[in-house]
Amino acid sequence: MTGDVWLPFPPDEIEGLPKGLNCHFWDGGEDGRTPYPADPADCSFFVVPYLKRPSVKTGALPLMRRLEVIQTLTAGVDDILPALESVRPGVRLCNARGVHDASTAELALTLILASLRGVPDFVRSQDKGAWESGFRPALADRTVLVLGYGSIGAAIEDRLLPFEVSRVIRVARSARVTAHGPVHALDELPGLLPEADVVVVATPLTEQTRHLVDRDILSRMKDGALLVNIARGAVVDTDALLAELRSGRLGAALDVTDPEPLPEGHPLWSAPGVLISPHMGGPSTAFLPRAKRLLAAQLTRYAAGEPLENVVLVHPGRPGANQEG
């Protein structure tokens, strides 16, 4: 018999939930102080509330002594990993692979096109009522390198192709072959960067990818290239990027930053050649229906005792971690 299920959406709004589960609605509330809907000790399947502070997302985990599954509604799980020290061994951590592919890929294309065609300059000109024309680069006939070729990276390529790019270079942790073509291993990245007009960062944040895009990697990008980060801010070394932006050698479009949120007065705000969006890759009308379909499918598997999808890791546990009894 499974324990309680905590959901960030009212259960009656999720079509296809299996019968027999004891589901509770808890999204943390606006301030994170909403009372728990039941005893956390009885929760076995916890769906992490979306777009909440880390303390809200993980605060109840140490109390969940029967916990079996943590399901995020994000593709990245870097904000959950530190809290796993407080949970029992064997807990499965699942991400939301696929939920944000369309929305994040749309934003990646938006940032690329807006940056290349000069949309931020148009808006500034409109604000002052000035007709300021000029010649801008197109996306057509450009080479785009996608760093982190997972499901989001593939969705980005699907949207690049109709714009008649000359080539998409795919890079991931290890080499493989996909329907679109070969994927290069990460150790090939330095030699591939000089070929790219646009570099899109879509890799998860791990200890291995933290500051992956550092001074050396940025220096290998061609003059005038555009760096687009829709992954996590800390994948890019902010100080190294600022140096390139100030020199005018590179441009950047950033949906994520390090630090984040970007504080008032931070030099990235005023750096030349940078377009910043406030981590908007996932929050769109595409999110809710896809998230609900994921939860219905996962909980159907869970109730039937079938293997779950998108399992990122199974927590091995540590001495002192919460255990039943």
Protein Blocks (a to p, Z undefined) as FASTA:
>chain_A
ZZddddfbdfklmghiaehiacdddehijnopaccfbdfklpcbdcddehiafklmmmmm
mmmmmbfbdcdfbfblklmmmmmmmpcehiacddfehjlmmmmmmmmmmmmmmmmnommm
mmmmmmnopacddddddfehpacddehiafklmmmmmmmmmnopabdcdddfbdcddfkb
ccddfklmmmmmmmpmbdcdfbdcdfklgoklgfklmmmpcehiacddfkbfklpcfklm
mmmmmnomaccddfbdcdddddehiaklmpghiacdehillmccklmmmmmmmmmmmmmm
mmnopacehifbdcebjehiaceZZ
